[in-house]
Amino acid sequence: MKTALQIDISYEQVFALVKQLPQQEKIKLSKELEKEGIENKLSELLKTFQTKELSLDTITEEVEIVRQQLYENKKH
Protein backbone atom coordinates (compact mmCIF):
# COMPACT_ATOMS: atom_id res chain seq x y z
CA MET A 1 0.00 0.00 0.00
CA LYS A 2 1.32 3.43 -0.98
CA THR A 3 0.61 6.59 0.93
CA ALA A 4 0.66 9.92 -0.87
CA LEU A 5 2.18 12.87 0.91
CA GLN A 6 0.91 16.29 -0.01
CA ILE A 7 2.59 19.48 1.19
CA ASP A 8 2.22 23.13 0.37
CA ILE A 9 5.46 24.55 -0.94
CA SER A 10 6.13 27.97 -2.42
CA TYR A 11 7.94 28.79 -5.62
CA GLU A 12 10.79 30.25 -3.59
CA GLN A 13 11.16 26.99 -1.65
CA VAL A 14 11.20 24.94 -4.86
CA PHE A 15 13.73 27.32 -6.38
CA ALA A 16 15.96 27.04 -3.32
CA LEU A 17 15.85 23.23 -3.59
CA VAL A 18 16.63 23.31 -7.31
CA LYS A 19 19.63 25.58 -6.69
CA GLN A 20 21.05 22.84 -4.44
CA LEU A 21 20.95 20.21 -7.20
CA PRO A 22 24.11 19.22 -9.05
CA GLN A 23 24.51 20.85 -12.48
CA GLN A 24 23.55 17.66 -14.38
CA GLU A 25 20.34 17.32 -12.40
CA LYS A 26 19.47 20.97 -13.10
CA ILE A 27 19.96 20.35 -16.82
CA LYS A 28 17.83 17.22 -16.67
CA LEU A 29 15.07 19.08 -14.81
CA SER A 30 15.24 21.95 -17.28
CA LYS A 31 14.83 19.59 -20.23
CA GLU A 32 11.87 17.86 -18.61
CA LEU A 33 10.15 21.18 -17.92
CA GLU A 34 10.79 22.34 -21.48
CA LYS A 35 9.45 19.05 -22.86
CA GLU A 36 6.31 19.38 -20.75
CA GLY A 37 5.79 22.93 -21.98
CA ILE A 38 6.18 21.90 -25.61
CA GLU A 39 3.78 18.99 -25.17
CA ASN A 40 1.18 21.29 -23.61
CA LYS A 41 1.52 23.83 -26.41
CA LEU A 42 1.25 21.08 -29.03
CA SER A 43 -1.89 19.68 -27.40
CA GLU A 44 -3.47 23.13 -27.37
CA LEU A 45 -2.54 23.67 -31.01
CA LEU A 46 -4.00 20.33 -32.06
CA LYS A 47 -7.24 21.10 -30.21
CA THR A 48 -7.45 24.41 -32.05
CA PHE A 49 -7.32 22.72 -35.45
CA GLN A 50 -9.50 19.76 -34.53
CA THR A 51 -12.68 19.61 -36.59
CA LYS A 52 -15.34 17.10 -37.52
CA GLU A 53 -15.98 18.85 -40.84
CA LEU A 54 -12.78 17.64 -42.47
CA SER A 55 -12.93 14.15 -43.95
CA LEU A 56 -10.41 12.12 -45.89
CA ASP A 57 -12.51 12.64 -49.02
CA THR A 58 -12.35 16.42 -48.58
CA ILE A 59 -8.58 16.31 -48.11
CA THR A 60 -8.12 14.04 -51.13
CA GLU A 61 -10.29 16.31 -53.27
CA GLU A 62 -8.26 19.36 -52.28
CA VAL A 63 -4.97 17.55 -52.94
CA GLU A 64 -6.14 16.61 -56.42
CA ILE A 65 -7.13 20.21 -57.18
CA VAL A 66 -3.68 21.45 -56.14
CA ARG A 67 -1.95 18.71 -58.13
CA GLN A 68 -3.94 19.64 -61.21
CA GLN A 69 -3.02 23.31 -60.78
CA LEU A 70 0.66 22.44 -60.40
CA TYR A 71 0.53 20.22 -63.48
CA GLU A 72 -1.10 22.97 -65.53
CA ASN A 73 1.46 25.54 -64.37
CA LYS A 74 4.32 23.28 -65.47
CA LYS A 75 2.85 22.96 -68.96
CA HIS A 76 2.94 26.75 -69.52
C-alpha positions as CSV (number, residue, x, y, z in Angstrom):
1,M,0.0,0.0,0.0
2,K,1.3,3.4,-1.0
3,T,0.6,6.6,0.9
4,A,0.7,9.9,-0.9
5,L,2.2,12.9,0.9
6,Q,0.9,16.3,0.0
7,I,2.6,19.5,1.2
8,D,2.2,23.1,0.4
9,I,5.5,24.6,-0.9
10,S,6.1,28.0,-2.4
11,Y,7.9,28.8,-5.6
12,E,10.8,30.2,-3.6
13,Q,11.2,27.0,-1.7
14,V,11.2,24.9,-4.9
15,F,13.7,27.3,-6.4
16,A,16.0,27.0,-3.3
17,L,15.8,23.2,-3.6
18,V,16.6,23.3,-7.3
19,K,19.6,25.6,-6.7
20,Q,21.1,22.8,-4.4
21,L,20.9,20.2,-7.2
22,P,24.1,19.2,-9.1
23,Q,24.5,20.8,-12.5
24,Q,23.6,17.7,-14.4
25,E,20.3,17.3,-12.4
26,K,19.5,21.0,-13.1
27,I,20.0,20.4,-16.8
28,K,17.8,17.2,-16.7
29,L,15.1,19.1,-14.8
30,S,15.2,21.9,-17.3
31,K,14.8,19.6,-20.2
32,E,11.9,17.9,-18.6
33,L,10.1,21.2,-17.9
34,E,10.8,22.3,-21.5
35,K,9.5,19.1,-22.9
36,E,6.3,19.4,-20.7
37,G,5.8,22.9,-22.0
38,I,6.2,21.9,-25.6
39,E,3.8,19.0,-25.2
40,N,1.2,21.3,-23.6
41,K,1.5,23.8,-26.4
42,L,1.3,21.1,-29.0
43,S,-1.9,19.7,-27.4
44,E,-3.5,23.1,-27.4
45,L,-2.5,23.7,-31.0
46,L,-4.0,20.3,-32.1
47,K,-7.2,21.1,-30.2
48,T,-7.4,24.4,-32.0
49,F,-7.3,22.7,-35.4
50,Q,-9.5,19.8,-34.5
51,T,-12.7,19.6,-36.6
52,K,-15.3,17.1,-37.5
53,E,-16.0,18.9,-40.8
54,L,-12.8,17.6,-42.5
55,S,-12.9,14.2,-43.9
56,L,-10.4,12.1,-45.9
57,D,-12.5,12.6,-49.0
58,T,-12.3,16.4,-48.6
59,I,-8.6,16.3,-48.1
60,T,-8.1,14.0,-51.1
61,E,-10.3,16.3,-53.3
62,E,-8.3,19.4,-52.3
63,V,-5.0,17.6,-52.9
64,E,-6.1,16.6,-56.4
65,I,-7.1,20.2,-57.2
66,V,-3.7,21.4,-56.1
67,R,-1.9,18.7,-58.1
68,Q,-3.9,19.6,-61.2
69,Q,-3.0,23.3,-60.8
70,L,0.7,22.4,-60.4
71,Y,0.5,20.2,-63.5
72,E,-1.1,23.0,-65.5
73,N,1.5,25.5,-64.4
74,K,4.3,23.3,-65.5
75,K,2.8,23.0,-69.0
76,H,2.9,26.7,-69.5
